[in-house]
Amino acid sequence: MKSLVLLTGLLIFSSPYLNAQHFVQIATGAGYAQQAFHDLENDTTIQADNDSWDLAFTAFGVQDAGIHVNESSISSYTAPAPSVELYLADTFGFAAVTTFDSTFTRLYNDETSWSYGALNTPRFLMNPFDYGWGVYTPSSNQVVGDRVYVIKLRSGAYKKFMIESLIHPNYTIKYADLDGQNEMTSTINKTSFADPGLAFFSFEAGTTVDLGVQQFDFTFARYVTPVDDGEGNILDYNVTGILSGPGVEVVKMENVDPTQVVIETLPDTFSTRLDVIGYDWKVYDFMDGWILEDSLAFVVKTANDQLYKLVFIDFEGSGTGVATFQKSALG
């Protein structure tokens, strides 16, 4: 008889004769109000409210300087839900930004790598020293900030800010109200966040926040991604999906019998993109509700080089935010 075990909001169905595989449920709550950070090896999930942080700073090692904006927001069928909006100000001077201008460019994460988030998108690709928010100076061995951003918080308040520098291991961020009032400076030490590889920062708290996240292999959350509307237009659309964690690689096995996906059938290379699992392993049908592809499997290679096969078998939608998958350890 199968047993039911509850672990940190995680449901695991195990069987004495099926030790290598079991069913796992991860949840983001009603209306996708939370983000779930999941560790495959330990079968643990940490949930954090969408509004618990605004920016995520990478903390992998010495040379990374990726900064992401929190795009997660609750699902709403009436008025648009409050969300964080990030803009690049059309000036290189902090004091010059005094109001919000409609010409400011809105920035999004591109879900390709944790090393490059929304704040890194303005970088000049031909300059390997350009991190988008600042430029690395070899003579001083530091990244010096040279771009100003404006962020609209979920409260509706605007802040202007810039990353003044990254002098390993410390990021220094300066921010203020648009009129220059309430100017603050905060320092983020990368070495304090080496386990999750990300330091989560809140403007309202004025400091980093501890989500309780250590090692995680993927996060299940809402995020913004370009979607074809079917009429030839590309929209920046809110989706609910899975992004792999730092150091994690994934391969997508399509048009297969998931039971036949074993270590001998895997390709030689895995993808380092964050959105290989993504959001489209499920499709909504107005007649039948959420439909999942039954000839699809994902194989995840963790940062510790462990292989796990994931086969999604159920998604409950915004009512509970629960997704269920079968996990098999491949070695």
Contacts in CASP RR format, 6 or more apart in sequence:
PFRMAT RR
TARGET T0000
AUTHOR 0000-0000-0000
METHOD contacts of the structure
MODEL  1
MKSLVLLTGLLIFSSPYLNAQHFVQIATGAGYAQQAFHDLENDTTIQADN
DSWDLAFTAFGVQDAGIHVNESSISSYTAPAPSVELYLADTFGFAAVTTF
DSTFTRLYNDETSWSYGALNTPRFLMNPFDYGWGVYTPSSNQVVGDRVYV
IKLRSGAYKKFMIESLIHPNYTIKYADLDGQNEMTSTINKTSFADPGLAF
FSFEAGTTVDLGVQQFDFTFARYVTPVDDGEGNILDYNVTGILSGPGVEV
VKMENVDPTQVVIETLPDTFSTRLDVIGYDWKVYDFMDGWILEDSLAFVV
KTANDQLYKLVFIDFEGSGTGVATFQKSALG
2 13 0 8 1.000
2 14 0 8 1.000
2 15 0 8 1.000
3 13 0 8 1.000
3 14 0 8 1.000
3 15 0 8 1.000
4 11 0 8 1.000
4 13 0 8 1.000
5 11 0 8 1.000
5 12 0 8 1.000
5 13 0 8 1.000
5 14 0 8 1.000
7 43 0 8 1.000
7 44 0 8 1.000
7 45 0 8 1.000
8 44 0 8 1.000
8 45 0 8 1.000
8 46 0 8 1.000
9 27 0 8 1.000
9 45 0 8 1.000
9 47 0 8 1.000
10 24 0 8 1.000
10 25 0 8 1.000
10 26 0 8 1.000
10 38 0 8 1.000
10 43 0 8 1.000
10 44 0 8 1.000
10 45 0 8 1.000
11 23 0 8 1.000
11 24 0 8 1.000
11 25 0 8 1.000
12 22 0 8 1.000
12 23 0 8 1.000
12 24 0 8 1.000
12 43 0 8 1.000
13 22 0 8 1.000
13 23 0 8 1.000
14 22 0 8 1.000
15 22 0 8 1.000
20 328 0 8 1.000
20 329 0 8 1.000
21 309 0 8 1.000
21 326 0 8 1.000
21 327 0 8 1.000
21 328 0 8 1.000
21 329 0 8 1.000
22 326 0 8 1.000
22 327 0 8 1.000
23 313 0 8 1.000
23 324 0 8 1.000
23 325 0 8 1.000
23 326 0 8 1.000
23 327 0 8 1.000
24 38 0 8 1.000
24 43 0 8 1.000
24 324 0 8 1.000
24 325 0 8 1.000
24 326 0 8 1.000
24 327 0 8 1.000
25 322 0 8 1.000
25 323 0 8 1.000
25 324 0 8 1.000
26 36 0 8 1.000
26 38 0 8 1.000
26 45 0 8 1.000
26 220 0 8 1.000
26 322 0 8 1.000
26 323 0 8 1.000
26 325 0 8 1.000
27 34 0 8 1.000
27 36 0 8 1.000
27 45 0 8 1.000
27 47 0 8 1.000
27 320 0 8 1.000
27 321 0 8 1.000
27 322 0 8 1.000
27 323 0 8 1.000
28 34 0 8 1.000
28 35 0 8 1.000
28 36 0 8 1.000
28 47 0 8 1.000
28 220 0 8 1.000
28 221 0 8 1.000
28 222 0 8 1.000
28 240 0 8 1.000
28 321 0 8 1.000
29 47 0 8 1.000
29 319 0 8 1.000
29 320 0 8 1.000
29 321 0 8 1.000
29 322 0 8 1.000
30 318 0 8 1.000
30 319 0 8 1.000
30 320 0 8 1.000
30 321 0 8 1.000
31 74 0 8 1.000
31 75 0 8 1.000
31 318 0 8 1.000
31 319 0 8 1.000
31 321 0 8 1.000
32 50 0 8 1.000
32 72 0 8 1.000
32 74 0 8 1.000
32 75 0 8 1.000
32 221 0 8 1.000
32 222 0 8 1.000
32 240 0 8 1.000
32 318 0 8 1.000
32 321 0 8 1.000
33 49 0 8 1.000
33 50 0 8 1.000
33 74 0 8 1.000
34 47 0 8 1.000
34 48 0 8 1.000
34 49 0 8 1.000
34 50 0 8 1.000
34 221 0 8 1.000
35 47 0 8 1.000
35 48 0 8 1.000
35 49 0 8 1.000
35 50 0 8 1.000
35 72 0 8 1.000
35 219 0 8 1.000
35 220 0 8 1.000
35 221 0 8 1.000
35 222 0 8 1.000
36 45 0 8 1.000
36 46 0 8 1.000
36 47 0 8 1.000
36 219 0 8 1.000
36 220 0 8 1.000
36 221 0 8 1.000
37 45 0 8 1.000
37 46 0 8 1.000
37 47 0 8 1.000
37 48 0 8 1.000
37 196 0 8 1.000
37 211 0 8 1.000
37 213 0 8 1.000
37 216 0 8 1.000
37 218 0 8 1.000
37 219 0 8 1.000
38 44 0 8 1.000
38 45 0 8 1.000
38 216 0 8 1.000
38 217 0 8 1.000
38 218 0 8 1.000
38 219 0 8 1.000
38 220 0 8 1.000
39 45 0 8 1.000
39 214 0 8 1.000
39 215 0 8 1.000
39 216 0 8 1.000
39 217 0 8 1.000
40 217 0 8 1.000
40 218 0 8 1.000
40 300 0 8 1.000
40 302 0 8 1.000
40 306 0 8 1.000
40 308 0 8 1.000
40 327 0 8 1.000
41 215 0 8 1.000
41 217 0 8 1.000
41 302 0 8 1.000
41 304 0 8 1.000
41 306 0 8 1.000
42 215 0 8 1.000
43 327 0 8 1.000
46 211 0 8 1.000
46 212 0 8 1.000
46 213 0 8 1.000
46 216 0 8 1.000
48 211 0 8 1.000
48 212 0 8 1.000
48 213 0 8 1.000
50 70 0 8 1.000
50 72 0 8 1.000
50 73 0 8 1.000
50 74 0 8 1.000
50 221 0 8 1.000
50 222 0 8 1.000
51 82 0 8 1.000
51 154 0 8 1.000
52 200 0 8 1.000
52 202 0 8 1.000
52 209 0 8 1.000
52 211 0 8 1.000
53 70 0 8 1.000
53 200 0 8 1.000
53 201 0 8 1.000
53 202 0 8 1.000
53 209 0 8 1.000
53 211 0 8 1.000
54 69 0 8 1.000
54 70 0 8 1.000
54 84 0 8 1.000
54 151 0 8 1.000
54 153 0 8 1.000
54 201 0 8 1.000
54 202 0 8 1.000
54 203 0 8 1.000
54 204 0 8 1.000
55 67 0 8 1.000
55 68 0 8 1.000
55 69 0 8 1.000
55 70 0 8 1.000
55 119 0 8 1.000
55 200 0 8 1.000
55 201 0 8 1.000
56 67 0 8 1.000
56 68 0 8 1.000
56 69 0 8 1.000
56 70 0 8 1.000
56 198 0 8 1.000
56 199 0 8 1.000
56 200 0 8 1.000
56 201 0 8 1.000
57 66 0 8 1.000
57 67 0 8 1.000
57 171 0 8 1.000
57 188 0 8 1.000
57 190 0 8 1.000
57 193 0 8 1.000
57 198 0 8 1.000
57 199 0 8 1.000
57 201 0 8 1.000
58 64 0 8 1.000
58 65 0 8 1.000
58 66 0 8 1.000
58 67 0 8 1.000
58 114 0 8 1.000
58 115 0 8 1.000
58 190 0 8 1.000
58 197 0 8 1.000
58 198 0 8 1.000
58 199 0 8 1.000
58 246 0 8 1.000
59 169 0 8 1.000
59 190 0 8 1.000
59 191 0 8 1.000
59 192 0 8 1.000
59 193 0 8 1.000
59 194 0 8 1.000
59 196 0 8 1.000
59 197 0 8 1.000
59 198 0 8 1.000
59 199 0 8 1.000
60 114 0 8 1.000
60 115 0 8 1.000
60 194 0 8 1.000
60 197 0 8 1.000
60 246 0 8 1.000
61 169 0 8 1.000
61 190 0 8 1.000
61 194 0 8 1.000
62 168 0 8 1.000
62 169 0 8 1.000
64 114 0 8 1.000
64 115 0 8 1.000
65 115 0 8 1.000
65 120 0 8 1.000
65 131 0 8 1.000
65 133 0 8 1.000
65 143 0 8 1.000
65 166 0 8 1.000
65 171 0 8 1.000
66 114 0 8 1.000
66 115 0 8 1.000
66 116 0 8 1.000
66 117 0 8 1.000
66 119 0 8 1.000
66 120 0 8 1.000
66 131 0 8 1.000
67 117 0 8 1.000
67 118 0 8 1.000
67 119 0 8 1.000
67 120 0 8 1.000
67 133 0 8 1.000
67 163 0 8 1.000
68 109 0 8 1.000
68 114 0 8 1.000
68 117 0 8 1.000
68 118 0 8 1.000
68 119 0 8 1.000
68 198 0 8 1.000
69 84 0 8 1.000
69 86 0 8 1.000
69 107 0 8 1.000
69 108 0 8 1.000
69 109 0 8 1.000
69 117 0 8 1.000
69 118 0 8 1.000
69 119 0 8 1.000
69 151 0 8 1.000
70 84 0 8 1.000
71 83 0 8 1.000
71 84 0 8 1.000
71 108 0 8 1.000
71 109 0 8 1.000
71 222 0 8 1.000
71 223 0 8 1.000
71 224 0 8 1.000
71 238 0 8 1.000
72 221 0 8 1.000
72 222 0 8 1.000
72 223 0 8 1.000
73 81 0 8 1.000
73 82 0 8 1.000
73 83 0 8 1.000
73 84 0 8 1.000
73 154 0 8 1.000
73 222 0 8 1.000
73 238 0 8 1.000
74 81 0 8 1.000
74 222 0 8 1.000
75 81 0 8 1.000
75 222 0 8 1.000
75 238 0 8 1.000
75 240 0 8 1.000
75 318 0 8 1.000
82 154 0 8 1.000
82 155 0 8 1.000
82 156 0 8 1.000
83 154 0 8 1.000
84 151 0 8 1.000
84 152 0 8 1.000
84 153 0 8 1.000
84 154 0 8 1.000
85 106 0 8 1.000
85 151 0 8 1.000
85 152 0 8 1.000
86 106 0 8 1.000
86 107 0 8 1.000
86 108 0 8 1.000
86 118 0 8 1.000
86 119 0 8 1.000
86 149 0 8 1.000
86 150 0 8 1.000
86 151 0 8 1.000
86 152 0 8 1.000
87 100 0 8 1.000
87 104 0 8 1.000
87 105 0 8 1.000
87 106 0 8 1.000
87 107 0 8 1.000
87 149 0 8 1.000
87 150 0 8 1.000
87 151 0 8 1.000
87 152 0 8 1.000
88 104 0 8 1.000
88 105 0 8 1.000
88 107 0 8 1.000
88 122 0 8 1.000
88 147 0 8 1.000
88 148 0 8 1.000
88 149 0 8 1.000
89 97 0 8 1.000
89 101 0 8 1.000
89 104 0 8 1.000
89 147 0 8 1.000
89 148 0 8 1.000
89 149 0 8 1.000
89 150 0 8 1.000
89 160 0 8 1.000
90 101 0 8 1.000
90 103 0 8 1.000
90 104 0 8 1.000
90 105 0 8 1.000
91 97 0 8 1.000
91 148 0 8 1.000
92 146 0 8 1.000
92 147 0 8 1.000
92 148 0 8 1.000
93 148 0 8 1.000
94 148 0 8 1.000
94 160 0 8 1.000
94 162 0 8 1.000
94 174 0 8 1.000
95 180 0 8 1.000
96 148 0 8 1.000
97 148 0 8 1.000
97 150 0 8 1.000
97 160 0 8 1.000
97 178 0 8 1.000
98 178 0 8 1.000
98 179 0 8 1.000
98 180 0 8 1.000
99 178 0 8 1.000
100 150 0 8 1.000
100 152 0 8 1.000
100 158 0 8 1.000
100 178 0 8 1.000
104 150 0 8 1.000
107 118 0 8 1.000
107 119 0 8 1.000
107 121 0 8 1.000
107 122 0 8 1.000
107 149 0 8 1.000
108 118 0 8 1.000
108 121 0 8 1.000
108 224 0 8 1.000
108 236 0 8 1.000
109 117 0 8 1.000
109 118 0 8 1.000
109 223 0 8 1.000
109 224 0 8 1.000
110 116 0 8 1.000
110 117 0 8 1.000
110 118 0 8 1.000
110 121 0 8 1.000
111 223 0 8 1.000
111 225 0 8 1.000
111 243 0 8 1.000
111 273 0 8 1.000
111 274 0 8 1.000
111 275 0 8 1.000
111 278 0 8 1.000
112 273 0 8 1.000
112 274 0 8 1.000
112 275 0 8 1.000
113 272 0 8 1.000
113 273 0 8 1.000
113 274 0 8 1.000
114 197 0 8 1.000
114 198 0 8 1.000
114 245 0 8 1.000
114 246 0 8 1.000
114 247 0 8 1.000
114 274 0 8 1.000
116 123 0 8 1.000
119 132 0 8 1.000
119 133 0 8 1.000
119 149 0 8 1.000
119 163 0 8 1.000
120 131 0 8 1.000
120 132 0 8 1.000
120 133 0 8 1.000
121 132 0 8 1.000
122 132 0 8 1.000
122 133 0 8 1.000
122 147 0 8 1.000
123 130 0 8 1.000
123 131 0 8 1.000
123 132 0 8 1.000
124 130 0 8 1.000
124 132 0 8 1.000
127 135 0 8 1.000
129 135 0 8 1.000
129 136 0 8 1.000
129 137 0 8 1.000
129 138 0 8 1.000
130 136 0 8 1.000
131 143 0 8 1.000
131 166 0 8 1.000
132 147 0 8 1.000
133 145 0 8 1.000
133 146 0 8 1.000
133 147 0 8 1.000
133 149 0 8 1.000
133 162 0 8 1.000
133 163 0 8 1.000
134 143 0 8 1.000
134 144 0 8 1.000
134 145 0 8 1.000
134 146 0 8 1.000
134 147 0 8 1.000
134 163 0 8 1.000
135 143 0 8 1.000
135 144 0 8 1.000
135 145 0 8 1.000
135 146 0 8 1.000
136 142 0 8 1.000
136 143 0 8 1.000
137 143 0 8 1.000
137 144 0 8 1.000
141 167 0 8 1.000
141 168 0 8 1.000
142 165 0 8 1.000
142 166 0 8 1.000
142 167 0 8 1.000
142 168 0 8 1.000
143 163 0 8 1.000
143 165 0 8 1.000
143 166 0 8 1.000
144 164 0 8 1.000
144 165 0 8 1.000
145 162 0 8 1.000
145 163 0 8 1.000
145 164 0 8 1.000
145 165 0 8 1.000
147 162 0 8 1.000
148 160 0 8 1.000
148 161 0 8 1.000
148 162 0 8 1.000
149 160 0 8 1.000
149 161 0 8 1.000
149 162 0 8 1.000
150 158 0 8 1.000
150 159 0 8 1.000
150 160 0 8 1.000
150 161 0 8 1.000
150 178 0 8 1.000
151 158 0 8 1.000
151 159 0 8 1.000
151 160 0 8 1.000
151 161 0 8 1.000
151 203 0 8 1.000
152 158 0 8 1.000
153 159 0 8 1.000
153 203 0 8 1.000
153 204 0 8 1.000
155 204 0 8 1.000
157 177 0 8 1.000
158 177 0 8 1.000
158 178 0 8 1.000
159 175 0 8 1.000
159 176 0 8 1.000
159 177 0 8 1.000
159 178 0 8 1.000
159 203 0 8 1.000
160 175 0 8 1.000
160 176 0 8 1.000
160 177 0 8 1.000
160 178 0 8 1.000
160 180 0 8 1.000
161 173 0 8 1.000
161 174 0 8 1.000
161 175 0 8 1.000
161 176 0 8 1.000
161 203 0 8 1.000
162 173 0 8 1.000
162 174 0 8 1.000
162 175 0 8 1.000
163 171 0 8 1.000
163 172 0 8 1.000
163 173 0 8 1.000
164 172 0 8 1.000
164 173 0 8 1.000
164 174 0 8 1.000
164 185 0 8 1.000
165 171 0 8 1.000
165 172 0 8 1.000
166 172 0 8 1.000
168 190 0 8 1.000
169 189 0 8 1.000
169 190 0 8 1.000
169 191 0 8 1.000
170 187 0 8 1.000
170 188 0 8 1.000
170 189 0 8 1.000
170 190 0 8 1.000
171 187 0 8 1.000
171 188 0 8 1.000
171 190 0 8 1.000
171 199 0 8 1.000
172 185 0 8 1.000
172 186 0 8 1.000
172 187 0 8 1.000
172 188 0 8 1.000
173 185 0 8 1.000
173 186 0 8 1.000
173 187 0 8 1.000
173 188 0 8 1.000
173 201 0 8 1.000
174 183 0 8 1.000
174 184 0 8 1.000
174 185 0 8 1.000
175 183 0 8 1.000
175 184 0 8 1.000
175 186 0 8 1.000
175 203 0 8 1.000
176 182 0 8 1.000
176 183 0 8 1.000
176 184 0 8 1.000
184 206 0 8 1.000
186 201 0 8 1.000
186 206 0 8 1.000
186 207 0 8 1.000
188 199 0 8 1.000
188 201 0 8 1.000
188 208 0 8 1.000
190 199 0 8 1.000
192 199 0 8 1.000
192 208 0 8 1.000
193 199 0 8 1.000
193 208 0 8 1.000
195 214 0 8 1.000
195 215 0 8 1.000
196 213 0 8 1.000
196 214 0 8 1.000
196 215 0 8 1.000
196 216 0 8 1.000
196 246 0 8 1.000
197 246 0 8 1.000
198 213 0 8 1.000
198 246 0 8 1.000
199 208 0 8 1.000
200 208 0 8 1.000
200 209 0 8 1.000
200 211 0 8 1.000
200 213 0 8 1.000
201 207 0 8 1.000
201 208 0 8 1.000
201 209 0 8 1.000
202 208 0 8 1.000
202 209 0 8 1.000
215 303 0 8 1.000
216 245 0 8 1.000
217 244 0 8 1.000
217 245 0 8 1.000
217 248 0 8 1.000
217 300 0 8 1.000
217 302 0 8 1.000
217 303 0 8 1.000
217 308 0 8 1.000
218 242 0 8 1.000
218 243 0 8 1.000
218 244 0 8 1.000
218 245 0 8 1.000
218 248 0 8 1.000
218 277 0 8 1.000
218 300 0 8 1.000
219 242 0 8 1.000
219 243 0 8 1.000
219 245 0 8 1.000
220 240 0 8 1.000
220 241 0 8 1.000
220 242 0 8 1.000
220 323 0 8 1.000
221 240 0 8 1.000
221 241 0 8 1.000
221 243 0 8 1.000
222 238 0 8 1.000
222 239 0 8 1.000
222 240 0 8 1.000
222 241 0 8 1.000
223 238 0 8 1.000
223 239 0 8 1.000
223 241 0 8 1.000
223 243 0 8 1.000
224 236 0 8 1.000
224 237 0 8 1.000
224 238 0 8 1.000
224 239 0 8 1.000
225 236 0 8 1.000
225 237 0 8 1.000
225 239 0 8 1.000
225 275 0 8 1.000
225 279 0 8 1.000
226 234 0 8 1.000
226 235 0 8 1.000
226 236 0 8 1.000
226 237 0 8 1.000
227 234 0 8 1.000
227 235 0 8 1.000
227 236 0 8 1.000
227 237 0 8 1.000
227 239 0 8 1.000
228 234 0 8 1.000
228 235 0 8 1.000
229 235 0 8 1.000
239 278 0 8 1.000
239 279 0 8 1.000
240 279 0 8 1.000
240 317 0 8 1.000
240 318 0 8 1.000
240 321 0 8 1.000
241 277 0 8 1.000
241 278 0 8 1.000
241 279 0 8 1.000
242 277 0 8 1.000
242 278 0 8 1.000
242 279 0 8 1.000
243 274 0 8 1.000
243 275 0 8 1.000
243 277 0 8 1.000
243 278 0 8 1.000
244 250 0 8 1.000
244 273 0 8 1.000
244 274 0 8 1.000
244 276 0 8 1.000
244 277 0 8 1.000
244 300 0 8 1.000
245 274 0 8 1.000
246 303 0 8 1.000
247 272 0 8 1.000
247 302 0 8 1.000
247 303 0 8 1.000
248 300 0 8 1.000
248 301 0 8 1.000
248 302 0 8 1.000
248 303 0 8 1.000
249 270 0 8 1.000
249 271 0 8 1.000
249 272 0 8 1.000
249 300 0 8 1.000
249 301 0 8 1.000
250 270 0 8 1.000
250 271 0 8 1.000
250 273 0 8 1.000
250 276 0 8 1.000
250 277 0 8 1.000
250 298 0 8 1.000
250 299 0 8 1.000
250 300 0 8 1.000
250 301 0 8 1.000
251 266 0 8 1.000
251 267 0 8 1.000
251 269 0 8 1.000
251 270 0 8 1.000
251 271 0 8 1.000
251 276 0 8 1.000
251 298 0 8 1.000
251 299 0 8 1.000
251 301 0 8 1.000
252 271 0 8 1.000
252 276 0 8 1.000
252 277 0 8 1.000
252 296 0 8 1.000
252 298 0 8 1.000
253 261 0 8 1.000
253 265 0 8 1.000
253 266 0 8 1.000
253 296 0 8 1.000
253 297 0 8 1.000
253 298 0 8 1.000
253 299 0 8 1.000
254 295 0 8 1.000
254 296 0 8 1.000
255 295 0 8 1.000
255 296 0 8 1.000
256 295 0 8 1.000
256 296 0 8 1.000
256 297 0 8 1.000
257 295 0 8 1.000
258 294 0 8 1.000
258 295 0 8 1.000
258 296 0 8 1.000
258 297 0 8 1.000
258 309 0 8 1.000
258 311 0 8 1.000
258 326 0 8 1.000
261 297 0 8 1.000
261 299 0 8 1.000
261 309 0 8 1.000
262 330 0 8 1.000
263 307 0 8 1.000
263 330 0 8 1.000
263 331 0 8 1.000
266 299 0 8 1.000
266 307 0 8 1.000
270 299 0 8 1.000
270 301 0 8 1.000
276 298 0 8 1.000
277 298 0 8 1.000
277 310 0 8 1.000
281 292 0 8 1.000
281 293 0 8 1.000
281 296 0 8 1.000
281 298 0 8 1.000
281 312 0 8 1.000
282 290 0 8 1.000
282 291 0 8 1.000
282 292 0 8 1.000
282 312 0 8 1.000
282 315 0 8 1.000
282 323 0 8 1.000
283 290 0 8 1.000
283 291 0 8 1.000
283 292 0 8 1.000
283 293 0 8 1.000
284 290 0 8 1.000
284 291 0 8 1.000
285 291 0 8 1.000
290 315 0 8 1.000
290 316 0 8 1.000
290 317 0 8 1.000
292 312 0 8 1.000
292 313 0 8 1.000
292 314 0 8 1.000
292 315 0 8 1.000
296 311 0 8 1.000
296 312 0 8 1.000
297 309 0 8 1.000
297 310 0 8 1.000
297 311 0 8 1.000
298 309 0 8 1.000
298 310 0 8 1.000
298 311 0 8 1.000
299 307 0 8 1.000
299 308 0 8 1.000
299 309 0 8 1.000
299 310 0 8 1.000
299 330 0 8 1.000
300 307 0 8 1.000
300 308 0 8 1.000
300 309 0 8 1.000
300 310 0 8 1.000
301 307 0 8 1.000
302 308 0 8 1.000
306 329 0 8 1.000
306 331 0 8 1.000
307 329 0 8 1.000
307 330 0 8 1.000
307 331 0 8 1.000
308 327 0 8 1.000
308 328 0 8 1.000
308 329 0 8 1.000
308 330 0 8 1.000
309 326 0 8 1.000
309 327 0 8 1.000
309 328 0 8 1.000
309 330 0 8 1.000
310 325 0 8 1.000
310 326 0 8 1.000
310 327 0 8 1.000
311 325 0 8 1.000
311 326 0 8 1.000
311 328 0 8 1.000
312 323 0 8 1.000
312 324 0 8 1.000
312 325 0 8 1.000
313 324 0 8 1.000
313 325 0 8 1.000
313 326 0 8 1.000
314 322 0 8 1.000
314 323 0 8 1.000
314 324 0 8 1.000
315 321 0 8 1.000
315 322 0 8 1.000
315 323 0 8 1.000
315 324 0 8 1.000
316 322 0 8 1.000
316 323 0 8 1.000
END
